[in-house]
Amino acid sequence: MPAKPATILASQTRLMKSKFTKRTYRISISLPLDSFKTPNRGWPFDNPLKKYPVVYLTDANYYFGMATEMTRAMSWCGATTDAILVGIGYPEDENPPEAWRDAVIGRNYDFTPVVDEQMEKRDSDWLKRKLVTGGAPKFLQFIEQELIPAIEKDFPADPKKRVVAGHSLGGLFTAYALFAAPTLFDAFLICSPALWYGDKYIVKQEERFAKRRKRLDAKAYLSIGELEEDADSSMVGDFVHFAAVLKSRNYTGLTLRKQIFPDLNHCDAVAPGFQAGLKFALKKE
């Protein structure tokens, strides 16, 4: 029997071209298993919902499968609500290393709120391709005005329970979205955020936000690995400072949780960060 690509149960992919970013995205969607009709309801399919929370996940080329099965497994034990997972990624060709590089090029533009010429030069050199930055405002427009309406039209999605999740530059983007569009999502999962980016742009963005507003109706989960500090970027120091500032603001309506994972580096912290963040965002009320 010839080999076939592995698939994730109850999932699908579609391509979407954005008028804002001028890019094509590979959108991966997984549905709760109890959203399907079955003659044998039984556990764990005995309490289907009319509408489900939706998790919008950045870096879907890397993390969609992991996040889907995490969400399902936690819901089966009853502590969390199952959810629709919408992974935002990039088209993949048949050459895995090139598909990986394509995703790097895409994310470095889409997740960064301002242009960083130093990063563009550094990463263009090792990628052997031209890299551009500063596309987060347009990427957020794509999510808000194109992706979310399509998902809520086609699937049983609860518009009051949207979650956005990201790691590293993806965490930078979710932090940016927290202040750029605070009412768009119910929960923001900010995992190992690259707060150093753009001369600490997010720190300054939060300062501007705090001068204008005292209310921030959102749930924010922040996580990082203890070993993420290095000589080039003060990841942990910036993280601790950012979390402390958020707490000190006493924003009305903000539910904040911070977590530092001992003995984990930047890559180790992906899975526990997403799992704890999803548990925080999807906890049954």
C-alpha positions in Angstrom: 0.0 0.0 0.0 1.5 3.4 -0.9 2.2 5.8 1.9 -0.2 8.7 2.5 0.3 11.9 4.4 -0.7 11.7 8.1 -3.9 13.6 9.0 -5.5 14.9 12.2 -9.0 13.5 12.9 -11.9 15.9 12.2 -9.6 18.5 10.6 -9.4 20.4 7.3 -7.2 22.9 5.5 -8.1 25.8 3.2 -6.1 28.5 1.5 -7.0 32.2 2.1 -5.5 35.2 0.2 -5.6 38.4 2.2 -6.3 41.7 0.6 -4.5 43.4 3.5 -1.2 41.5 3.6 -1.3 40.3 0.0 -0.2 36.9 1.2 -1.8 33.5 1.0 -2.3 31.6 4.2 -2.8 27.9 4.9 -5.6 27.8 7.4 -5.9 24.5 9.4 -9.1 23.9 11.2 -9.9 21.2 13.7 -13.4 20.6 15.2 -14.4 19.2 18.5 -15.3 15.5 18.1 -18.6 16.0 19.9 -19.7 18.5 17.4 -20.4 15.7 15.0 -23.6 13.7 15.0 -23.3 10.2 16.4 -25.7 7.4 17.4 -23.6 6.6 20.4 -23.2 9.8 22.4 -21.6 8.4 25.6 -18.4 9.8 27.2 -16.7 12.0 26.1 -19.3 13.0 23.5 -22.3 13.3 25.8 -22.5 17.1 26.2 -22.1 18.8 22.9 -22.3 22.6 22.7 -24.2 24.7 20.3 -21.3 27.1 20.0 -17.6 26.5 20.8 -14.7 28.7 21.8 -12.2 29.3 18.9 -8.5 29.3 19.4 -6.6 31.3 16.7 -3.1 29.8 16.7 -0.1 31.4 15.0 2.7 29.3 13.7 0.3 26.6 12.6 3.0 24.9 10.4 4.8 24.0 13.6 2.2 23.7 16.4 -1.3 23.0 15.0 -1.3 19.2 15.6 0.1 19.6 19.1 -2.4 22.3 20.1 -5.3 20.4 18.7 -4.6 17.2 20.6 -3.8 19.1 23.8 -7.1 20.9 23.7 -9.1 17.7 23.1 -7.3 15.7 25.7 -7.8 18.3 28.4 -11.5 18.6 27.6 -12.0 14.8 27.9 -11.0 15.0 31.6 -13.6 17.7 32.2 -11.6 20.7 33.4 -11.8 22.6 30.1 -14.2 23.2 27.2 -13.3 21.7 23.9 -12.7 24.2 21.1 -12.4 24.8 17.4 -8.7 25.3 16.6 -7.8 27.6 13.7 -4.2 27.4 12.8 -2.8 30.3 10.7 0.2 29.0 8.7 1.7 29.2 5.3 1.5 27.0 2.1 3.8 24.0 2.1 5.6 22.5 -0.9 7.1 19.0 -1.1 10.5 20.1 0.2 10.3 20.2 4.0 13.3 22.5 4.6 12.1 25.0 2.1 8.6 24.9 3.6 10.1 25.6 7.0 12.0 28.6 5.5 8.9 29.9 3.8 7.1 29.9 7.2 10.0 31.8 8.8 9.8 34.4 6.1 6.1 34.7 6.6 6.1 34.9 10.4 8.9 37.4 10.6 6.7 39.8 8.6 3.3 39.0 10.0 4.1 38.9 13.7 6.3 42.0 13.9 4.6 45.4 14.7 7.3 47.7 13.3 10.2 47.4 10.9 13.5 46.3 12.4 16.3 46.7 9.8 18.9 45.0 12.0 16.8 41.9 12.3 16.1 42.0 8.5 19.8 42.0 7.7 20.7 39.3 10.2 18.0 36.9 9.3 18.3 37.5 5.6 21.9 36.5 5.8 21.3 33.1 7.4 18.1 32.4 5.5 19.7 33.3 2.2 16.5 35.1 1.3 15.2 38.6 1.6 13.3 39.1 4.8 11.0 42.0 5.6 9.4 42.9 8.9 6.6 45.2 10.3 3.5 43.5 9.0 1.6 42.9 12.3 -1.0 45.7 11.8 -2.0 44.3 8.4 -1.9 40.7 9.7 -4.3 41.7 12.5 -6.6 43.3 9.9 -6.6 40.0 8.1 -7.6 38.1 11.2 -10.2 40.6 12.3 -11.8 41.4 8.9 -11.3 38.2 6.8 -10.5 35.2 8.9 -12.8 35.5 11.9 -15.9 36.4 9.8 -15.2 33.3 7.6 -14.8 31.0 10.6 -17.9 32.3 12.4 -19.9 31.9 9.2 -18.9 28.3 8.5 -18.6 26.7 11.9 -20.4 26.7 15.3 -18.1 29.4 16.7 -18.9 31.4 19.8 -18.0 35.1 19.0 -17.7 35.8 22.7 -15.0 33.2 23.3 -12.1 33.9 21.0 -8.6 33.0 22.0 -5.3 34.0 20.3 -2.1 32.1 21.0 1.5 32.6 20.0 5.1 31.7 21.0 8.3 33.8 20.5 7.5 36.2 17.6 4.0 34.8 17.8 3.9 35.8 21.5 5.1 39.2 20.4 2.1 39.4 18.1 -0.4 38.3 20.7 1.0 40.9 23.1 0.7 43.5 20.3 -2.9 42.4 19.7 -3.7 42.8 23.5 -3.2 46.6 23.2 -4.1 47.1 19.5 -7.4 45.2 19.6 -8.2 44.4 23.2 -11.8 43.5 22.6 -11.3 41.3 19.6 -10.3 38.3 21.8 -11.5 37.0 25.1 -8.0 35.6 26.0 -4.5 36.2 24.9 -1.8 33.5 25.3 1.6 35.3 25.3 4.2 32.6 25.4 8.0 33.3 25.4 7.3 36.7 23.8 10.1 38.4 21.9 9.7 41.7 23.9 13.2 42.8 22.8 11.9 43.3 19.3 11.9 46.8 17.8 13.7 48.4 20.7 11.1 46.9 23.0 8.2 48.3 21.0 5.6 46.4 23.1 6.7 47.9 26.3 6.2 51.4 24.8 2.9 50.3 23.3 1.6 49.3 26.7 2.8 52.7 28.2 0.8 54.6 25.5 -2.2 52.4 26.2 -2.0 53.0 29.9 -2.0 56.7 29.5 -5.3 56.5 27.6 -7.2 53.7 29.3 -7.7 52.2 32.7 -9.9 49.3 31.5 -8.7 46.1 29.8 -11.4 43.5 29.6 -9.3 40.4 28.8 -7.6 37.3 30.1 -3.8 37.4 29.6 -1.6 34.4 30.1 2.2 35.0 30.1 4.8 32.2 30.1 8.5 31.7 29.6 11.3 29.2 30.3 13.7 29.9 33.1 16.7 29.3 30.7 15.6 31.7 27.9 17.9 34.5 29.1 21.0 35.0 26.9 23.6 37.6 26.1 21.8 39.0 23.1 18.3 39.4 24.5 17.1 39.7 28.1 14.1 37.5 27.5 13.4 36.6 31.1 14.3 40.0 32.5 12.1 41.7 30.0 9.3 39.2 30.7 9.4 39.7 34.4 9.4 43.5 34.1 6.5 43.4 31.6 4.4 41.2 33.8 5.1 43.3 36.8 4.1 46.5 34.9 0.8 44.9 33.8 0.0 43.9 37.3 0.9 47.3 38.7 -1.5 49.1 36.3 -4.5 47.5 38.1 -6.4 47.5 34.8 -10.1 47.1 35.4 -11.3 43.8 33.9 -7.9 42.2 33.3 -7.3 38.7 34.6 -3.5 38.1 34.5 -1.5 34.9 35.0 2.3 34.6 34.8 4.3 31.4 34.7 8.0 30.7 34.5 8.9 27.1 33.8 12.1 25.9 35.6 14.9 24.4 33.7 13.3 25.0 30.3 14.8 26.9 27.3 13.0 28.8 24.5 12.1 25.7 22.5 11.4 23.5 25.6 8.8 26.0 26.8 6.5 25.8 23.8 4.4 22.8 24.8 4.0 23.5 28.5 3.3 27.2 27.7 0.5 26.4 25.3 -0.9 23.6 27.5 -1.1 25.8 30.6 -2.4 28.7 28.5 -5.1 26.7 26.9 -6.2 25.4 30.3 -6.3 29.0 31.6 -8.3 30.2 28.6 -10.7 27.3 28.2 -11.4 26.5 31.9 -15.0 25.6 32.4 -16.9 28.4 34.2 
